[in-house]
């Protein structure tokens, strides 16, 4: 009777366990990719910010239009 109840409640079906492991690996892969892309984005943003600021000549700058 206990086996029947365990199976009914959702015991250890090998397909479910395999799918859960696959999804856990996928989540780990996506988290790793997210960290890598965020670091790359931060580096690109810093490089862009530096290059934009370096290209402005303060003495030749024009006033903003109002």
Backbone as a chain_set.jsonl record, in Angstrom:
{"seq": "XXXXXXXXXXXXXXXXXXXXXXXXXXXXXXXXXXXXXXXXXXXXXXXXXXXXXXXXXXXXXXXXXX", "coords": {"N": [[0.822, -1.179, 0.0], [1.97, 1.244, 0.766], [3.834, 1.673, -1.269], [2.164, 2.084, -3.442], [0.887, 4.451, -2.66], [3.102, 6.168, -2.515], [3.957, 6.171, -5.163], [1.715, 7.331, -6.301], [1.659, 9.868, -5.162], [3.853, 10.982, -6.269], [6.438, 9.762, -6.557], [9.848, 8.707, -7.002], [10.258, 9.072, -10.027], [12.178, 8.128, -12.722], [12.327, 9.634, -15.091], [11.365, 12.138, -14.358], [13.286, 12.881, -12.472], [15.568, 12.961, -14.111], [14.853, 15.031, -15.845], [14.701, 17.121, -14.007], [17.386, 17.287, -13.164], [18.535, 18.027, -15.603], [17.341, 20.528, -16.002], [18.366, 21.889, -13.776], [21.092, 21.947, -14.429], [20.922, 23.55, -16.699], [20.003, 25.964, -15.611], [22.233, 26.604, -14.042], [24.138, 26.949, -16.108], [23.009, 29.165, -17.417], [23.129, 31.086, -15.373], [25.902, 31.334, -15.09], [26.537, 32.319, -17.623], [25.167, 34.748, -17.505], [26.616, 36.151, -15.525], [29.054, 36.365, -16.846], [28.339, 37.906, -19.121], [27.398, 40.242, -17.896], [29.775, 41.188, -16.731], [31.271, 41.634, -19.046], [29.676, 43.594, -20.231], [29.902, 45.655, -18.335], [32.625, 46.241, -18.61], [32.706, 47.135, -21.267], [31.018, 49.37, -21.091], [32.497, 50.988, -19.343], [34.784, 51.435, -20.886], [33.665, 52.806, -23.032], [32.629, 55.051, -21.766], [34.985, 56.237, -20.871], [36.253, 56.797, -23.34], [34.474, 58.58, -24.521], [34.529, 60.745, -22.755], [37.196, 61.471, -23.001], [37.276, 62.432, -25.572], [36.075, 64.885, -25.555], [36.705, 68.247, -25.845], [37.219, 70.557, -23.575], [37.769, 73.269, -23.744], [36.939, 73.957, -26.273], [34.295, 73.406, -26.305], [30.84, 73.808, -27.071], [28.105, 75.845, -25.995], [25.134, 74.465, -24.512], [22.065, 74.071, -26.292], [19.174, 76.036, -25.69]], "CA": [[0.0, 0.0, 0.0], [2.844, 2.412, 0.832], [4.406, 1.881, -2.601], [1.114, 2.648, -4.276], [0.712, 5.841, -2.26], [4.302, 6.901, -2.899], [3.884, 6.352, -6.612], [0.609, 8.229, -6.61], [2.016, 11.205, -4.72], [4.912, 11.481, -7.139], [7.7, 9.202, -6.085], [11.059, 8.947, -7.778], [10.165, 8.678, -11.432], [13.488, 8.442, -13.319], [12.199, 10.692, -16.104], [11.233, 13.415, -13.653], [14.601, 13.187, -11.895], [16.463, 13.33, -15.208], [14.456, 16.361, -16.303], [15.082, 18.069, -12.964], [18.842, 17.47, -13.261], [18.796, 18.777, -16.837], [16.951, 21.911, -15.767], [19.323, 22.477, -12.838], [22.311, 22.248, -15.202], [20.608, 24.674, -17.586], [19.977, 27.158, -14.773], [23.637, 26.91, -13.723], [24.755, 27.482, -17.324], [22.485, 30.508, -17.656], [23.681, 31.976, -14.347], [27.302, 31.571, -15.46], [26.521, 33.185, -18.796], [24.728, 36.058, -17.056], [27.746, 36.792, -14.843], [30.055, 36.697, -17.88], [27.829, 38.994, -19.96], [27.384, 41.456, -17.075], [31.157, 41.667, -16.625], [31.63, 42.164, -20.363], [28.928, 44.839, -20.4], [30.519, 46.66, -17.477], [33.905, 46.624, -19.215], [32.414, 47.939, -22.465], [30.465, 50.65, -20.657], [33.603, 51.777, -18.801], [35.632, 51.842, -22.011], [32.928, 53.801, -23.815], [32.564, 56.267, -20.955], [36.307, 56.843, -20.899], [36.569, 57.319, -24.662], [33.625, 59.746, -24.77], [35.037, 61.855, -21.96], [38.491, 61.873, -23.544], [37.115, 63.094, -26.868], [35.501, 66.225, -25.364], [37.666, 69.31, -25.581], [36.475, 71.479, -22.723], [38.003, 74.647, -24.182], [36.246, 74.171, -27.539], [32.916, 72.956, -26.166], [29.815, 74.8, -27.344], [27.057, 75.821, -24.976], [23.946, 73.678, -24.846], [20.943, 74.846, -26.814], [18.058, 76.124, -24.739]], "C": [[0.88, 1.262, 0.0], [3.465, 2.704, -0.523], [3.388, 2.518, -3.526], [0.902, 4.122, -3.942], [1.907, 6.696, -2.686], [4.309, 7.163, -4.403], [2.817, 7.343, -7.009], [0.961, 9.674, -6.27], [3.119, 11.787, -5.599], [6.268, 11.038, -6.666], [8.833, 9.493, -7.042], [10.928, 8.357, -9.175], [11.483, 9.069, -12.105], [13.414, 9.555, -14.371], [12.103, 12.068, -15.461], [12.578, 13.827, -13.058], [15.588, 13.625, -12.978], [16.139, 14.729, -15.723], [14.85, 17.427, -15.28], [16.591, 18.329, -12.999], [19.21, 18.29, -14.493], [18.469, 20.26, -16.64], [17.895, 22.608, -14.786], [20.626, 22.829, -13.531], [22.09, 23.459, -16.095], [20.59, 25.989, -16.8], [21.394, 27.569, -14.397], [24.347, 27.523, -14.922], [24.302, 28.915, -17.584], [22.999, 31.505, -16.62], [25.131, 32.316, -14.651], [27.389, 32.528, -16.641], [26.116, 34.608, -18.406], [25.86, 36.816, -16.382], [28.791, 37.228, -15.87], [29.6, 37.895, -18.712], [27.762, 40.303, -19.177], [28.78, 42.044, -16.938], [31.618, 42.285, -17.947], [30.938, 43.505, -20.608], [29.526, 45.96, -19.559], [31.835, 47.162, -18.073], [33.675, 47.499, -20.45], [31.876, 49.313, -22.089], [31.564, 51.554, -20.107], [34.504, 52.278, -19.926], [34.957, 52.935, -22.824], [32.894, 55.129, -23.063], [33.909, 56.988, -20.979], [36.604, 57.467, -22.257], [35.723, 58.542, -24.986], [34.153, 60.941, -23.996], [36.369, 62.359, -22.491], [38.341, 62.669, -24.834], [36.536, 64.501, -26.746], [36.619, 67.198, -25.032], [36.917, 70.411, -24.834], [36.625, 72.913, -23.219], [37.244, 74.938, -25.475], [34.772, 73.792, -27.459], [31.94, 74.101, -26.414], [28.756, 74.74, -26.26], [25.858, 74.996, -25.461], [22.853, 74.59, -25.358], [19.829, 74.877, -25.791], [16.759, 76.371, -25.445]], "O": [[0.568, 2.235, -0.687], [3.61, 3.869, -0.894], [3.728, 3.403, -4.311], [0.753, 4.949, -4.842], [1.735, 7.818, -3.163], [4.634, 8.264, -4.846], [2.997, 8.112, -7.954], [0.603, 10.595, -7.004], [3.278, 13.007, -5.646], [7.147, 11.86, -6.405], [8.763, 10.448, -7.815], [11.434, 7.27, -9.454], [11.865, 10.239, -12.059], [14.357, 10.332, -14.512], [12.682, 13.038, -15.95], [12.961, 14.994, -13.136], [16.359, 14.562, -12.772], [17.041, 15.519, -16.004], [15.286, 18.516, -15.654], [17.021, 19.476, -12.876], [20.092, 19.146, -14.434], [19.228, 21.133, -17.06], [18.192, 23.791, -14.95], [21.208, 23.881, -13.265], [22.977, 24.302, -16.23], [21.101, 27.005, -17.272], [21.724, 28.755, -14.43], [25.075, 28.505, -14.778], [25.111, 29.776, -17.928], [23.277, 32.656, -16.96], [25.547, 33.463, -14.488], [28.217, 33.439, -16.653], [26.674, 35.572, -18.931], [26.045, 38.005, -16.641], [29.345, 38.324, -15.776], [30.391, 38.799, -18.979], [28.04, 41.366, -19.733], [28.954, 43.26, -17.018], [32.272, 43.327, -17.96], [31.547, 44.438, -21.131], [29.642, 47.092, -20.027], [32.122, 48.358, -18.044], [34.377, 48.491, -20.649], [32.242, 50.313, -22.706], [31.567, 52.756, -20.375], [34.936, 53.431, -19.908], [35.61, 53.886, -23.255], [33.103, 56.192, -23.647], [33.959, 58.213, -21.095], [37.156, 58.566, -22.317], [36.2, 59.455, -25.66], [34.215, 62.045, -24.536], [36.641, 63.559, -22.435], [39.195, 63.496, -25.151], [36.507, 65.239, -27.73], [37.375, 67.009, -24.079], [36.082, 71.108, -25.41], [35.68, 73.695, -23.118], [36.935, 76.1, -25.737], [34.07, 73.857, -28.469], [32.192, 75.235, -26.008], [28.535, 73.683, -25.667], [25.617, 74.86, -26.66], [22.724, 75.734, -24.922], [19.564, 73.887, -25.11], [15.715, 76.473, -24.801]]}, "num_chains": 1, "name": "protein.A"}
